[in-house]
Amino acid sequence: MHATDKFINHSNLLKKEISYCVAEGSYSNVYFTNGKRTILSSRLGCLEILLKEKSFFRIHRKHLVNLNQVKAAEFRKEAKLVLRDNTVLPVARRRKTIVKALLRELCIPCMSN
C-alpha cells in the first residue's frame, strides 16, 4: 500500500476534514478544514481516485475540492467557488455545467448571469 493510500484510508473522518487539494507538479498540497496543510508526493489524479466520493470533484486541472466545504458559487464571466474558510477557487470553463448541477444537488447557492 502506497503512503498516500494509508494517509487517505486512515480514517473516513480524515476525508471529511479535507477542504481542497492543489496540484504542484508531482506533489499535491492538501488543505484541511482546521487551516492546516500537508504536502503529499502524489499527483492530484491519484488523490482524485482515492477520494472518489460524490462530495469530491475536480473543478480545475489544479484543484480538487470537497463540495461540502463550498459556501457559495459564482458562474458569471469567470466561474469560482467560495469555500467556508473564504478561499476562492477557479472552476474550469468545461466543468462549469457539471459543477453547477452538483452544487444544486447539495443546495449550495449559485450566482449566474
Contacts in CASP RR format, 6 or more apart in sequence:
PFRMAT RR
TARGET T0000
AUTHOR 0000-0000-0000
METHOD contacts of the structure
MODEL  1
MHATDKFINHSNLLKKEISYCVAEGSYSNVYFTNGKRTILSSRLGCLEIL
LKEKSFFRIHRKHLVNLNQVKAAEFRKEAKLVLRDNTVLPVARRRKTIVK
ALLRELCIPCMSN
1 9 0 8 1.000
2 42 0 8 1.000
3 40 0 8 1.000
3 41 0 8 1.000
4 40 0 8 1.000
4 41 0 8 1.000
4 42 0 8 1.000
4 46 0 8 1.000
4 47 0 8 1.000
4 50 0 8 1.000
5 50 0 8 1.000
7 14 0 8 1.000
7 40 0 8 1.000
8 14 0 8 1.000
8 15 0 8 1.000
8 47 0 8 1.000
8 50 0 8 1.000
8 51 0 8 1.000
9 50 0 8 1.000
15 51 0 8 1.000
15 53 0 8 1.000
15 56 0 8 1.000
15 66 0 8 1.000
16 66 0 8 1.000
16 68 0 8 1.000
17 32 0 8 1.000
17 33 0 8 1.000
17 34 0 8 1.000
18 30 0 8 1.000
18 31 0 8 1.000
18 32 0 8 1.000
18 33 0 8 1.000
18 51 0 8 1.000
18 56 0 8 1.000
18 66 0 8 1.000
19 31 0 8 1.000
19 32 0 8 1.000
19 33 0 8 1.000
19 35 0 8 1.000
19 65 0 8 1.000
19 66 0 8 1.000
19 69 0 8 1.000
19 83 0 8 1.000
19 84 0 8 1.000
19 85 0 8 1.000
19 87 0 8 1.000
20 31 0 8 1.000
20 63 0 8 1.000
20 64 0 8 1.000
20 65 0 8 1.000
20 66 0 8 1.000
20 69 0 8 1.000
20 83 0 8 1.000
20 87 0 8 1.000
20 89 0 8 1.000
21 28 0 8 1.000
21 29 0 8 1.000
21 30 0 8 1.000
21 31 0 8 1.000
21 44 0 8 1.000
21 47 0 8 1.000
21 51 0 8 1.000
21 63 0 8 1.000
21 64 0 8 1.000
21 65 0 8 1.000
22 28 0 8 1.000
22 29 0 8 1.000
22 31 0 8 1.000
22 44 0 8 1.000
22 62 0 8 1.000
22 63 0 8 1.000
23 43 0 8 1.000
23 44 0 8 1.000
23 61 0 8 1.000
23 62 0 8 1.000
23 63 0 8 1.000
24 39 0 8 1.000
25 43 0 8 1.000
26 41 0 8 1.000
26 42 0 8 1.000
26 43 0 8 1.000
27 39 0 8 1.000
27 40 0 8 1.000
27 41 0 8 1.000
27 42 0 8 1.000
27 43 0 8 1.000
28 39 0 8 1.000
28 40 0 8 1.000
28 42 0 8 1.000
28 43 0 8 1.000
28 44 0 8 1.000
28 46 0 8 1.000
28 47 0 8 1.000
29 37 0 8 1.000
29 38 0 8 1.000
29 39 0 8 1.000
30 37 0 8 1.000
30 38 0 8 1.000
30 39 0 8 1.000
30 40 0 8 1.000
30 47 0 8 1.000
31 37 0 8 1.000
31 87 0 8 1.000
32 38 0 8 1.000
33 69 0 8 1.000
33 84 0 8 1.000
33 85 0 8 1.000
35 85 0 8 1.000
40 47 0 8 1.000
44 58 0 8 1.000
44 62 0 8 1.000
44 64 0 8 1.000
45 58 0 8 1.000
45 64 0 8 1.000
47 64 0 8 1.000
48 56 0 8 1.000
48 58 0 8 1.000
48 64 0 8 1.000
51 64 0 8 1.000
54 67 0 8 1.000
54 102 0 8 1.000
55 66 0 8 1.000
55 67 0 8 1.000
55 68 0 8 1.000
56 64 0 8 1.000
56 65 0 8 1.000
56 66 0 8 1.000
56 67 0 8 1.000
57 64 0 8 1.000
57 65 0 8 1.000
57 67 0 8 1.000
57 98 0 8 1.000
57 99 0 8 1.000
57 102 0 8 1.000
58 64 0 8 1.000
58 95 0 8 1.000
59 65 0 8 1.000
59 81 0 8 1.000
59 89 0 8 1.000
59 90 0 8 1.000
59 91 0 8 1.000
59 92 0 8 1.000
59 95 0 8 1.000
59 99 0 8 1.000
60 89 0 8 1.000
60 90 0 8 1.000
60 91 0 8 1.000
60 92 0 8 1.000
60 95 0 8 1.000
61 92 0 8 1.000
63 89 0 8 1.000
63 90 0 8 1.000
65 81 0 8 1.000
65 83 0 8 1.000
65 89 0 8 1.000
67 102 0 8 1.000
67 103 0 8 1.000
67 106 0 8 1.000
67 108 0 8 1.000
68 106 0 8 1.000
69 83 0 8 1.000
69 84 0 8 1.000
69 85 0 8 1.000
70 81 0 8 1.000
70 82 0 8 1.000
70 83 0 8 1.000
70 84 0 8 1.000
70 103 0 8 1.000
70 106 0 8 1.000
70 108 0 8 1.000
71 82 0 8 1.000
71 83 0 8 1.000
71 84 0 8 1.000
71 86 0 8 1.000
71 108 0 8 1.000
72 81 0 8 1.000
72 82 0 8 1.000
72 108 0 8 1.000
72 109 0 8 1.000
72 110 0 8 1.000
72 111 0 8 1.000
73 79 0 8 1.000
73 80 0 8 1.000
73 81 0 8 1.000
73 82 0 8 1.000
73 91 0 8 1.000
73 99 0 8 1.000
73 100 0 8 1.000
73 103 0 8 1.000
73 108 0 8 1.000
73 109 0 8 1.000
73 110 0 8 1.000
73 111 0 8 1.000
74 80 0 8 1.000
74 82 0 8 1.000
74 110 0 8 1.000
74 111 0 8 1.000
75 91 0 8 1.000
75 96 0 8 1.000
75 100 0 8 1.000
75 110 0 8 1.000
75 111 0 8 1.000
75 112 0 8 1.000
75 113 0 8 1.000
76 111 0 8 1.000
76 112 0 8 1.000
76 113 0 8 1.000
78 90 0 8 1.000
79 90 0 8 1.000
79 91 0 8 1.000
79 92 0 8 1.000
79 93 0 8 1.000
79 96 0 8 1.000
79 99 0 8 1.000
80 88 0 8 1.000
80 89 0 8 1.000
80 90 0 8 1.000
80 91 0 8 1.000
81 88 0 8 1.000
81 89 0 8 1.000
81 91 0 8 1.000
81 99 0 8 1.000
82 88 0 8 1.000
83 89 0 8 1.000
91 99 0 8 1.000
100 110 0 8 1.000
100 112 0 8 1.000
103 110 0 8 1.000
104 110 0 8 1.000
END
